[in-house]
Structures are given as C-alpha cells and as structure tokens.
Amino acid sequence: MDSYCSDCKKNTEVVFDHSAGDTVCSECGLVLEAHSIDETSEWRTFANESGDNDPVRVGGPSNPLLTDGGLSTIISKPNGSSGDFLSSSLGRWQNRGSNPDRSLIQAFKSIGIMAERLNLVATIKDRANEIYKKVEDQKSIRGRNQDAILAACLYIACRQEDKPRTVKEICSVANGATKKEIGRAKEYIVKQLELEMGKSVEMGAIHAGDFLRRFCSHLGMTNQTVKAAQEAVQKSEELDIRSPISIAAAVIYMITQLSDDKKLLRDISMATGVAEGTIRNSYKDLYPYASRMIPNWFAKEEDLKNLSSP
C-alpha cells in the first residue's frame, strides 16, 4: 500500500502496525496515521490444542427468549485445578448470581438435541423454543412430564412449519416419553396457547406426501418406485380417506408389490411406524381405486388384477 509521506516528500510504501494501530512510512519510519480502527471481523482461536487453527467467532448469538439474551458470564472451573471450585470465593459468587433462565436453557438444549437427531432445520427448533417459552411463562406445566412437553413442542413446531413428523418419529428421540404421553402433552399445550391468544392454534394440514419420500428412503426403494408412489399418493388425496400416514404406508405396499423390489409388510410397518393391521385396512380402502391411482407407465391393468391383499 502506497501513501504520501510529508517527511520524504513523495509517495512511499507504508506498513500498518496492527498492534499499535499505526501507519508507518517504510522509508523514514514516520508515523503517518496513529490509532487507526480495524473495522474487520474480530477472530480468535479458542481451541485447547495449539495445532488447531480453526477460528471461532467471539461470543455466541443472543437469544431474545432469555432474560439476559443468553450473554451472561459463567465462571468455569480452571483446568488442572485440584481444589473444590464451588467452595472458592469465585464459586460462591457464581452460585449467588445463578442464572434465572437455567431451566429454560436446559429445555432449549434438549429441544436442540431432538431436532438434530431428526435432521430438522433451525427454524423448526426456534419455533419449538418459542412454543415452550409461551407455555412455561404461564407456569402451568409444573409437575407434568417435562420430556413429553418438550417433544410435543417440537411436534407442533414441525406441523406449523409444514415439515410434519409422525408422533412415533418424535417419540424415538423423546428421552423416554411415550406416544400417549406426547399426544396428551400436545393437546394440553394447544389448549394453553388457545387460552393465551384467544383463538385457535394453526397446526397446518397433514398430507400423505409429507411423509412418503422419507418412508421410501428408509426402505431403500428405487427412484422409479418412489416416483410411482408419489404420483399414486397425489391421486389418493382426491379420495375421501383419512389418516395420511396410513395411506402413505398402504401406497408403498401396493407399489412395491407391482415392482421387482417387493417389500415385506413388517418392513413397511417398521419404516413408517404404522401397525400392520392398519396398513391392511388402508390397503382395502385404496384397492378399489388402484387403477385410478397407479400411473399407467408403471403398471398395466392386468397387473393390477393380480394384486394380492397383504
């Protein structure tokens, strides 16, 4: 970088001293500008290993759902300390000023872990945190199953963000809460939110297509069978048949039986979380409309006649 030096009386190359914030002439050493402000991002390495050069941004993002924005200072136990940290003066002061949002932080952490296990996007996790904060503010969840409450918040958030998950999928990451407990918690939370807002809670409609691709992926189906199943599910929405999750499972069974890659009923039941008996009943409801649902490029009329009931 070149600049004009009043001492050298000419344009000369300058050097920037980052530690002092000075711009210095490389010819005569004259300080041309002092105490400059570095407006670039401040980066530091907080890794314990000296060989780890991965830069970590200073501080974490603020959280508007917490009293102090989640930016409070916590004094941690020093590395290699043999004494009891809590008995020290720093530890006592830390306890006296304990974070009032400790339970909220723990709840948000649990929701984050469940969302990560289900590969959910950040917007769903944030929505679940907001729902939990609203219910927690009402002080009405004390004594209730905390794991079920957190799981239900995540279930509702998935519905509201149009990325629904089945209760069984939520249950698989819910730290021991059962489907029945999560279902009851969901109904309770919805009722509490409706009381607070004075209107019904929008949950978002569930369609069989919302679950189909994920179910097909679990079963390792080929692209051709997945495409046929998607078209069949779209046609099934024209029918007045409830339980979209069961419809998705029944369509998968029907499509795979018409392909070379047949799937056992028990495998479809495990992948979708739908009981085998429920799949059979949905299959019987869909079978009369098979010729209308299944695309012609995938199966002919005579193939549909050979379809057997599961």
N, C-alpha and C positions, 0 to 999 in steps of 0.2 A: 504494500500500500504506500502511495506517494503523497506527500503533503509539502506545503511551502514552509521553509524554516527561516524565521526572521534573523537568526544569527548567521546562517550560511548564505543568506540572500539568494536562495534558489530552491527549486523543487528537489526534495531529497526523500529517500526511503525512510519510513518511520517504523518503530517497533512498539507494540502495545504490551505493557506490563500488566498482566491480569491481576496479580496480587495487590498492586497499588492502585490500579485503575488509571495509570499514566500513559500518555502517548509520547514517546521519546524519539528524538532525531537520531538516526543511526550514524550520522557523520560526526556531530559535535556533542551529542548527549543532552541537548537542551530539551527540557520538558515542555512540549507544545500544548498539551492539554492534561489537566490533573483531575483526579477523582471522577473519571468517567463512569457512567452507569451501564452495566452489562444487562441488556434487556432480553437476552436469550434465556431459554429454559434452564432452571437450576437442577442439575442432575448430580446424584451421588450414588456411590455403591455401598449398600448396607449389608452385603453378603459377609458371612463369617470367614469364608475361605478367601485368602488373598489372591488366589488364582482365578476367582470368579469375577469377571469384568462386566457382568450383566448390570446395567444401570437401572436403578429403581427410583421412580419419581418421589420427590419429597412429600411425605404425608399421604393420607388417603382421602377419598372424596367425602364430602359432608353428606349427612343423612338427615333430611328435613323431618323425618318421623321421630327422631330422638331429641331430647331436651336441649342438649348442647351441640346438636348437629353431628354427634359421633366423633368430635375432635378433642375430647378430653385427654389429659395426660395421665398415663398409668406408669407408676414406678415399678419396674420389674426387678426381680432378684438378680444380682450381678453374677456373671459366670464364675464358677470356681469358688463361690462363697460357701464356707463351711458352717457359718453361724445361722441362727434362725432369723430369717428376714422379717417375719411378722413381729418378732419381739424387739426389733430395732426401732429407732425413732422414726425413720422413713416409713417403715411398715405400718406403724401405729397411725401416723398421719394419713397414710393411704387408706386405711380402714375407716378412719373418721370421716373422710370425704368420699365414701363409697359412691359409685355411680348409681343414681336413681333409676337409670334405664337398663340396669344389668339384666333383668328378666326379659326385657324387650330384645336386647342384643342377642341373648341366648336363643330366643324364639326365632329371630331373623336368621341366625346361623343355622338352626335346624331346618327352616324352610329352604335356605340356600342349598343345603346338603341334599335334600329330597329333590329339588329342582335339577341339581347337577346330575343326580343318578338317573333321572328321566330325560336328560338332554333337553331341558326346557330353556327357552330364551330368557334373557334378563328381564324383559317386560312382564312376563308371567310371574317371575319371582317378586318383582317390585309390586305388582298388583296384589299378590298374596300377602306381602308385608303390610300394605295399606289396609287390607281387609282385617287382618289380625289386630292392627293398631286401633281401628274403629271399635272392634268388639272388646278389646282389652280396656279401652277408655271407659266403657260402660260398667266395668268392674262386675260383670255378670258371669264370667267364666271360671271364677274361683271354685275349686272343688270338682271341676269337671275334668275329663280325660284330656290332658294337655296334648298328647300325641295325636289324638283324634281331631282336636280343634285345629292344630297346625295342618294336618293332612287335608281337612275339609276346606281350609282357606286356600290351599293350593288347588284343590279340585275346582272350587268356584272360580278362581283366577283363570284356570285353563278354559273353562266354559266361557267366561266373559271376554277372553282374548281370542275366541274362535279357534282354539287349539285343544279341544277336549281330550281328556284321558278317561279311561274307564275307572270305576271305583277300585277294581281289582289291581289295576296298574298303580294307582296311588297307594293302595294298601301294601303293595310289595316293597315300598320304601318308607312306610309309615312307622317304623320303630315299634312294631308290636300291636298297633291298633287294628281292630278287625273291620271288615266291611260294614257290619251292622253299626259299630261304634262311629265310623266315619260318616255313614249315612245319617245317623241321628245328629251328629255334630253339624253336618251340613244344613239340615233342616232348622236346627237351633240358630245357627249363625244367620241364615237368611231371614228368619223371623226377627232377630235382633236388629239387623240392618234396616228392615222394613219399618220397624218401630221408630228408629232414629231418623230415617229420611222421610217417613210419612208416605211412602209409595212402594210399589212392588220392585223387587230387585230383578234387573235384566240378567238372564243367565246365558242367553244365546241358544239357538236350536241345535240339536244333535242330528247329524246325518250319517248314514252308513259309510259314505265315502270318507268321512273324517278319520275313520279307523282302518279302512281297508288296506291301504298301502303299507301301513305299519305291520298289520297282521300278515300280509303276504311276504313281507321281508323276514319276519320271524320264521316263516315256513320255508324260506328259500325257493320261492316259486319263480319260474322263468318270466322273462319280460312279456312274452306272448300271453301267458295265462293271466298275468297281472292286468294287462290291457283289456282282456276279455272280461275279467271280473269287474273292472272299473266301469265298463260300458253296461254290464248287467246290473250293477248297483244303481247307476243313474236311472235306468229304466224302472227299477224296483221302487223308486221314490214316487212314481206315478200311481202306485198301488196304495191302498189304504191299509197298510200293515205296520203295526207299531214295533218298537224295540229295534232300533237301527243296528245295535251291536250284534244282536242275534241274526238279523238279516245279512250282515256282512259275513258272519261265520257260515251261514247256510249257502250263500252265493259262492264262497270259496270252496265248500264241499262239492257243490254242483259243477263248478268249472273244472276243478281238478279231476273229477270222475270222468269228464269228457276229454281229458288230455292224457298224454303218455306218462305224466308225472303225477300219479294218483297219491292222495294223502289220506291217511287213516283218520277216522272220526276223532279218536282220542288225541291225536297230534293237533288237529284243528282246535279241539277243545282247550288244550294246554296253551296254544299260541294266542287264542282270543279271550280266554277266561270265561267262556260260555259253556255251561254244562251240556253234556252230550244229549240228554233228553230235550233240552231247549233247542238245540240245533236241529234235532229230528222234527220237532213241532214246526219250527220256522221253515224247514225244507218242505214239509207237507203243504204249508200255506203258499209257498212260492212255486211249487211244481206245476200247478195248472197254468201258470203264466210263463213257463220256461221258454216257449217258442217266441214270445214277445220280448223277453229279457236278453237272452243269449244271442250275440251277434252272429249273422249268417256266415261270416268269413271264418268263424271259429268252429261251428258245429252245424251239421245238416239236420233236416227234420227227422230222418231215420235214426240219427244218433241220439236225439232227444227221447225217442221212444224206448231206447234201451237203458235209459237212466233208471237205476235201482234206488229204492229208498234206503237211507242209512240205517 
